[in-house]
Amino acid sequence: MFRFLVFLLVVLGLGILFAWVADNPGTIFLEWEWLAQRLGRPGEEVGIPLTLAFTLLVGLVFAVLLIWGILRSIIGAPTMLSKFFDNRKREKGYKALSQGLIAASSGDASTARKLTKESKRLLGTDPLVALLGTQTAILEGKRDEARENFKTMLEDDSTRMVALRGLFLEAERQGEPEAARHYAQEAAKSAPSLPWAGNAKLRYAASDGDWDTAIKTLESNRSAGLVDKTAAKRQRAVLLTGKAMAKEAENPDYALKLSKEAHKLARDLVPAATTYARVATRLGDAKSATKILEASWKTSPHPELAEAYSVVRSGDSVQDRLERAKKLSTLMPKDPEGNLALAIAAIDATEWELARETLEPVLTSRPTERAYLLMADIEEGQHGDKGRMRDWLARAVRAPADPAWVAGNHVSEEWLPVSPIDGEIDAFEWKVPVQQLSNDSAPVMTLEELKAETTPIDTVEAEPIEEATNVEDAVIIADTAAEEKIAEPAKEVLTAAASAAVTATSMAKETPEEETSATEEIEEGVSFKDKAEKKEIPEPQNDNKLDTQADTLADKDAMPNKLATDPKDDDSDTTVEFPLKRRPDDPGPHPDKEPPKKGFKLF
């Protein structure tokens, strides 16, 4: 475009010049003897019109330029031919290179290797050819060849950063942290704005516990724009907390200062608040610790905050800790963590009813493993009821897991500033582990079910024999009486009486005449129960003899000697005599083994 404009300007200038000459005609006289002799006028001046002179001059200039161009083309023809073939070769090479990069990215190792050789033949030592060869070697699993290619690429400034990153990744893959750190530091020196280099340097410093270097590197990354202001503020709080935890034992005053600064930067960072409270309690500043914990609790209620809050004053009694738990729960009254913290304090203070009432909203909304375990502690501590305790423990096994400190798939019992897996800063989150998310729901108990489950044993009545519909229910009632410390002989007699009462009740429904007899049997069973409760039946000295007497009584007196009509066939006259005989396929009790006893059932 520029040349075209120059050409137009030249043509325009010549046109203007010729127009001016035409408007101002004249003659140019030449004293050129050679020309005068050729014109037949020797010794005279030769006159040439001005217009013709300018035309001849312009023609001469163009003729010279044309001749020079032709000569230049002839002289430079070999060079032009060489450039032509070189350009054509380079074009083919870059085409092969682009196809090779596509093949390597798609995972076609054989095609990538073939195109690598072709592009290397056409392009020679081009940096992109070395990069393609390295990717192909990695794709084929030839790690040593890839590392050698990367080292070769280090010599070229255009591929130095690519080589450093490749060597860094290879060192990390092979578990060589020192080499990886070296390559990251070299890259950070050459290009401080590289995100991977700055983040790697920060990660390695934090993993080594070099908190000062990590904080300094974080500030450098923030200045270079590698991390935004909000993320840098959060990471600085995490690093300060890690440093405070490291200095807590040897320099508590310095740790207190660091944790306080961390809490100001991130008020929702629970470990910063708990670290500050722990150090402040050690230094005797319970007031400041309480203030920090309450502020963090309002932002994010957490069980570690509740634990630290309960022991913020050393030497407190269980009642004092209970009062502190009540105060903490009032700060966030609708949060379940407050209920759980109060329940724990109530259990420690043996305030069982308060613990039950506090756990009620949790059990009737979204129960978790911790809530069920606390209920098991209450049942064992208040009543010593092993059966119900085991029932709550069984519920806890099936219940959703409580949140924990999780970094990726790693679950830790305590918070760490850096992930032990990949060294990432602030990787731990308080959440339910991934492997337990499938069991994220549990059957929520209604208020009536909860009250039924938590009714004390000594209020359970084991008396309505007439409501038993079968022998198994009667045995369960007898077992309940045994749980109330009824003597063993009374339990055996009561079992036999209950069996008789059940049979009498079913027969009473068939004929009106037998109602009186059935009622008498029921009253007889009740009288046995009353005598057993009053402990008027003495305990025998021989347990084996007692079992024999009880079995005999159950066999002979369990069923009344009555006639009954088969309920399946109302028109049949077939009658059955009592006592009933054992069925042929019923082997009966083993002569050497005691019949199994029915346990108390909750469901």
Protein Blocks (a to p, Z undefined) as FASTA:
>chain_A
ZZmmmmmmmmmmmmmmmmmmmmmgcddddddfklmmmnopghiacdddfklmmmmmmmmm
mmmmmmmmmmmmmmmmmmmmmmmmmmmmmmmmmmmmmmmmmmmmnopaklmmmmmmmmmm
mnopafklmmmmmmmmmmnopaklmmmmmmmmmmpmklmmmmmmmmmmmmmmnopaklmm
mmmmmmmmmmmmlmklmmmmmmmmmmnopaklmmmmmmmmmmnopacfklmmmmmmmmmm
mmmmmmmmmmmmlmmmmmmmmmmmmmmlmklmmmmmmmmmmnopaklmmmmmmmmmmmog
cfklmmmmmmmpghiafklmmmmmmmmmmmmmmbmklmmmmmmmmmmnopaklmmmmmmm
mmmmmgcfklmmmmmmmmmmmnopaklmmmmmmmmmmpccdddddehjaccfbdcfbdfk
lopahkbccdddfklmmmmcccdddfklmmmmmgcfklpcckblmlpcbfklmmmmmmmm
mmnopafklmmmmmmmmmmmmmmmmmmmmpmklmmmmmmmmmmmmmmmmmmmnopaccdf
blklmmmmmmmmmmmmmpccdddddfklmkbcbdcdddddddfklnbjafkbccdddddd
fZZ
